[in-house]
């Protein structure tokens, strides 16, 4: 959130990442903004856990409205543009592995580490 805010964007707090297990959406909720007392901010990730990180950034407000027509489509209240990005992360014995990273991105990251 701090990086988004520093670059003039808002993070939509109504949506969060989530655990992935035997069912698709499972605890813990992975919130993208600080929330006092939020249970997911106190979960210790353990080897084998898999979860998504999927912030939605807005050029304007962080408030949303849901279209009545379908009860599903979310829009920013002020009509500003927004975008969502998602990665799935696996906790490993050595840290974590991003499961959704492309081979090209992986090569770039390796080059950065080697430099």
Backbone as CSV, one residue per row, in Angstrom:
resi,resn,N_x,N_y,N_z,CA_x,CA_y,CA_z,C_x,C_y,C_z
1,UNK,0.816,-1.187,0.000,0.000,0.000,0.000,0.863,1.255,0.000
2,UNK,1.921,1.254,0.773,2.781,2.428,0.853,3.395,2.748,-0.508
3,UNK,3.851,1.735,-1.236,4.430,1.934,-2.561,3.373,2.468,-3.526
4,UNK,2.173,1.901,-3.476,1.092,2.373,-4.338,0.778,3.832,-4.032
5,UNK,0.623,4.148,-2.765,0.285,5.513,-2.350,1.374,6.498,-2.777
6,UNK,2.646,6.119,-2.623,3.759,6.989,-2.999,3.765,7.288,-4.495
7,UNK,3.111,6.427,-5.275,3.050,6.616,-6.721,1.687,7.111,-7.194
8,UNK,0.869,7.594,-6.254,-0.411,8.203,-6.607,-1.580,7.261,-6.786
9,UNK,-1.461,6.041,-6.288,-2.536,5.060,-6.428,-3.136,4.718,-5.073
10,UNK,-4.333,4.136,-5.109,-4.983,3.606,-3.914,-5.033,2.093,-4.033
11,UNK,-5.034,1.389,-2.910,-5.246,-0.057,-2.889,-6.680,-0.283,-2.427
12,UNK,-7.437,-1.035,-3.199,-8.834,-1.306,-2.878,-8.879,-2.296,-1.710
13,UNK,-9.366,-1.867,-0.540,-9.343,-2.747,0.633,-10.440,-3.802,0.650
14,UNK,-11.435,-3.684,-0.236,-12.571,-4.612,-0.217,-12.205,-6.005,-0.716
15,UNK,-11.046,-6.141,-1.345,-10.624,-7.432,-1.886,-9.285,-7.827,-1.287
16,UNK,-9.059,-9.133,-1.193,-7.810,-9.601,-0.598,-7.373,-10.899,-1.259
17,UNK,-6.135,-11.279,-0.973,-5.648,-12.583,-1.386,-6.202,-13.629,-0.427
18,UNK,-5.837,-14.876,-0.643,-6.411,-15.955,0.159,-5.534,-17.193,0.081
19,UNK,-5.756,-18.070,1.022,-5.086,-19.354,0.993,-5.656,-20.230,-0.104
20,UNK,-4.844,-21.194,-0.535,-5.290,-22.189,-1.512,-4.993,-23.558,-0.910
21,UNK,-6.020,-24.361,-0.793,-5.860,-25.689,-0.218,-6.702,-26.686,-0.991
22,UNK,-7.423,-27.538,-0.265,-8.307,-28.507,-0.921,-9.456,-27.784,-1.621
23,UNK,-9.757,-26.580,-1.154,-10.711,-25.706,-1.814,-9.932,-24.486,-2.290
24,UNK,-10.501,-23.746,-3.237,-9.759,-22.641,-3.835,-9.573,-21.457,-2.888
25,UNK,-10.628,-20.927,-2.328,-10.536,-19.783,-1.417,-10.603,-20.285,0.020
26,UNK,-9.464,-20.266,0.696,-9.413,-20.728,2.084,-8.680,-19.686,2.925
27,UNK,-8.811,-19.781,4.242,-8.003,-18.905,5.108,-6.528,-19.219,4.889
28,UNK,-5.652,-18.296,5.176,-5.936,-16.975,5.738,-6.247,-15.963,4.636
29,UNK,-6.978,-14.908,5.017,-7.144,-13.772,4.115,-5.813,-13.029,4.079
30,UNK,-5.388,-12.657,2.899,-4.140,-11.910,2.728,-4.524,-10.478,2.361
31,UNK,-4.572,-9.620,3.376,-4.979,-8.238,3.140,-3.788,-7.441,2.621
32,UNK,-4.096,-6.426,1.828,-3.043,-5.640,1.193,-2.895,-4.259,1.815
33,UNK,-3.563,-4.051,2.918,-3.452,-2.805,3.673,-3.343,-3.167,5.146
34,UNK,-2.704,-2.342,5.962,-2.637,-2.638,7.394,-4.019,-2.556,8.032
35,UNK,-4.387,-3.558,8.797,-5.661,-3.571,9.515,-5.399,-3.995,10.954
36,UNK,-5.585,-3.101,11.879,-5.402,-3.454,13.285,-6.369,-4.554,13.677
37,UNK,-5.865,-5.576,14.329,-6.699,-6.659,14.829,-7.118,-7.672,13.791
38,UNK,-6.627,-7.554,12.576,-6.995,-8.499,11.528,-6.243,-9.806,11.744
39,UNK,-6.982,-10.901,11.813,-6.390,-12.209,12.104,-5.266,-12.580,11.144
40,UNK,-5.414,-12.273,9.853,-4.403,-12.697,8.878,-3.073,-12.000,9.105
41,UNK,-3.068,-10.881,9.803,-1.817,-10.187,10.057,-1.018,-10.890,11.155
42,UNK,-1.602,-11.920,11.757,-0.940,-12.627,12.842,-0.760,-14.115,12.540
43,UNK,-0.923,-14.500,11.285,-0.767,-15.894,10.886,0.695,-16.124,10.519
44,UNK,1.283,-17.182,11.072,2.646,-17.551,10.704,2.568,-18.512,9.527
45,UNK,3.178,-18.122,8.424,3.186,-18.994,7.258,4.147,-20.148,7.512
46,UNK,3.712,-21.332,7.103,4.507,-22.536,7.320,4.781,-23.218,5.984
47,UNK,5.849,-23.984,5.962,6.214,-24.723,4.765,5.022,-25.512,4.245
48,UNK,4.802,-25.405,2.943,3.697,-26.119,2.302,2.455,-25.272,2.104
49,UNK,2.348,-24.143,2.818,1.185,-23.277,2.639,1.274,-22.583,1.291
50,UNK,0.134,-22.448,0.638,0.043,-21.768,-0.647,-1.036,-20.710,-0.547
51,UNK,-0.751,-19.528,-1.090,-1.716,-18.438,-1.009,-1.529,-17.484,-2.178
52,UNK,-2.506,-16.621,-2.368,-2.415,-15.620,-3.425,-2.155,-14.251,-2.825
53,UNK,-1.468,-13.442,-3.600,-1.317,-12.017,-3.322,-1.929,-11.355,-4.549
54,UNK,-2.995,-10.570,-4.356,-3.689,-10.019,-5.518,-4.275,-8.631,-5.261
55,UNK,-3.400,-7.652,-5.072,-3.902,-6.299,-4.830,-4.598,-5.721,-6.064
56,UNK,-5.562,-4.851,-5.805,-6.210,-4.083,-6.863,-5.843,-2.627,-6.620
57,UNK,-5.224,-2.004,-7.624,-4.824,-0.607,-7.524,-5.796,0.259,-8.297
58,UNK,-6.053,1.445,-7.769,-6.950,2.405,-8.397,-6.228,3.728,-8.602
59,UNK,-6.536,4.400,-9.703,-5.988,5.732,-9.939,-6.709,6.782,-9.097
60,UNK,-7.807,6.413,-8.483,-8.591,7.356,-7.690,-8.907,6.795,-6.318
61,UNK,-10.185,6.765,-6.011,-10.653,6.339,-4.695,-10.380,4.863,-4.434
62,UNK,-10.366,4.507,-3.164,-10.238,3.090,-2.801,-11.607,2.472,-2.507
63,UNK,-12.668,3.216,-2.745,-14.029,2.731,-2.505,-14.603,2.143,-3.796
64,UNK,-15.423,1.085,-3.647,-15.999,0.417,-4.815,-17.518,0.415,-4.758
65,UNK,-18.111,0.125,-5.888,-19.540,-0.119,-6.012,-19.693,-1.404,-6.823
66,UNK,-20.697,-2.194,-6.486,-20.983,-3.436,-7.214,-22.173,-3.178,-8.131
67,UNK,-22.054,-3.547,-9.406,-23.153,-3.356,-10.349,-24.366,-4.185,-9.923
68,UNK,-25.517,-3.547,-9.874,-26.749,-4.246,-9.503,-27.155,-5.252,-10.569
69,UNK,-26.800,-4.982,-11.842,-27.195,-5.859,-12.947,-26.764,-7.304,-12.738
70,UNK,-25.501,-7.470,-12.290,-25.004,-8.833,-12.137,-24.599,-9.182,-10.708
71,UNK,-24.566,-8.180,-9.826,-24.221,-8.444,-8.428,-22.784,-8.891,-8.228
72,UNK,-21.942,-8.681,-9.228,-20.583,-9.208,-9.182,-19.533,-8.177,-9.608
73,UNK,-19.793,-7.477,-10.716,-18.824,-6.551,-11.275,-18.567,-5.394,-10.320
74,UNK,-17.292,-5.159,-10.016,-16.903,-4.077,-9.110,-16.302,-2.927,-9.911
75,UNK,-16.702,-1.716,-9.554,-16.180,-0.495,-10.162,-15.713,0.428,-9.057
76,UNK,-14.742,1.280,-9.354,-14.383,2.293,-8.367,-15.529,3.301,-8.306
77,UNK,-15.829,3.796,-7.108,-16.960,4.711,-6.941,-16.817,5.977,-7.768
78,UNK,-15.584,6.443,-7.985,-15.383,7.672,-8.740,-15.146,7.421,-10.230
79,UNK,-15.262,6.164,-10.660,-15.093,5.835,-12.072,-13.650,5.802,-12.540
80,UNK,-12.705,5.902,-11.618,-11.297,5.874,-12.013,-10.888,4.475,-12.464
81,UNK,-9.819,4.434,-13.255,-9.323,3.147,-13.747,-8.672,2.370,-12.609
82,UNK,-8.741,1.049,-12.719,-8.097,0.191,-11.729,-7.561,-1.048,-12.423
83,UNK,-6.663,-1.728,-11.735,-6.072,-2.944,-12.288,-5.756,-3.908,-11.152
84,UNK,-5.891,-5.176,-11.434,-5.585,-6.212,-10.452,-4.443,-7.068,-10.990
85,UNK,-3.569,-7.474,-10.077,-2.442,-8.333,-10.420,-2.405,-9.451,-9.396
86,UNK,-2.072,-10.632,-9.819,-2.101,-11.761,-8.880,-0.894,-12.664,-9.067
87,UNK,-0.376,-13.128,-7.932,0.628,-14.192,-7.917,0.211,-15.234,-6.883
88,UNK,0.580,-16.461,-7.151,0.374,-17.540,-6.191,1.736,-17.902,-5.623
89,UNK,1.815,-17.971,-4.294,3.087,-18.157,-3.593,3.031,-19.430,-2.761
90,UNK,4.099,-20.206,-2.802,4.257,-21.415,-1.992,5.355,-21.165,-0.971
91,UNK,5.082,-21.458,0.286,6.109,-21.350,1.322,6.937,-22.629,1.269
92,UNK,8.256,-22.465,1.164,9.176,-23.604,1.090,10.104,-23.598,2.303
93,UNK,10.898,-24.632,2.435,11.846,-24.696,3.553,12.893,-23.589,3.467
94,UNK,13.153,-23.091,2.245,14.156,-22.043,2.064,13.585,-20.644,1.916
95,UNK,12.294,-20.492,2.058,11.667,-19.175,1.909,10.333,-19.294,1.205
96,UNK,10.291,-18.851,-0.058,9.044,-18.964,-0.813,9.357,-19.091,-2.294
97,UNK,8.369,-19.582,-3.024,8.488,-19.730,-4.472,7.236,-19.128,-5.092
98,UNK,7.420,-18.236,-6.056,6.284,-17.664,-6.767,5.920,-18.638,-7.879
99,UNK,4.755,-19.272,-7.757,4.361,-20.318,-8.691,3.866,-19.765,-10.021
100,UNK,3.461,-18.512,-10.043,2.859,-17.933,-11.240,3.806,-17.016,-12.004
101,UNK,5.075,-17.044,-11.686,6.037,-16.191,-12.383,6.403,-16.846,-13.719
102,UNK,6.523,-16.021,-14.756,6.869,-16.554,-16.073,8.363,-16.892,-16.118
103,UNK,8.730,-17.707,-17.063,10.145,-18.058,-17.242,10.982,-16.807,-17.504
104,UNK,10.427,-15.874,-18.285,11.134,-14.636,-18.595,11.363,-13.806,-17.325
105,UNK,10.322,-13.678,-16.508,10.466,-12.940,-15.249,11.474,-13.622,-14.333
106,UNK,11.424,-14.936,-14.287,12.336,-15.705,-13.450,13.787,-15.472,-13.881
107,UNK,14.048,-15.462,-15.178,15.398,-15.207,-15.695,15.861,-13.807,-15.295
108,UNK,14.961,-12.807,-15.420,15.314,-11.430,-15.029,15.655,-11.358,-13.542
109,UNK,14.875,-12.022,-12.719,15.120,-12.007,-11.274,16.450,-12.669,-10.938
110,UNK,16.771,-13.760,-11.617,18.055,-14.441,-11.386,19.232,-13.539,-11.770
111,UNK,19.078,-12.805,-12.895,20.138,-11.895,-13.326,20.348,-10.784,-12.299
112,UNK,19.256,-10.273,-11.731,19.366,-9.235,-10.698,20.121,-9.752,-9.483
113,UNK,19.813,-10.978,-9.067,20.475,-11.568,-7.900,21.948,-11.792,-8.143
114,UNK,22.293,-12.171,-9.381,23.686,-12.461,-9.737,24.517,-11.190,-9.920
115,UNK,23.855,-10.079,-10.165,24.581,-8.819,-10.439,25.191,-8.206,-9.191
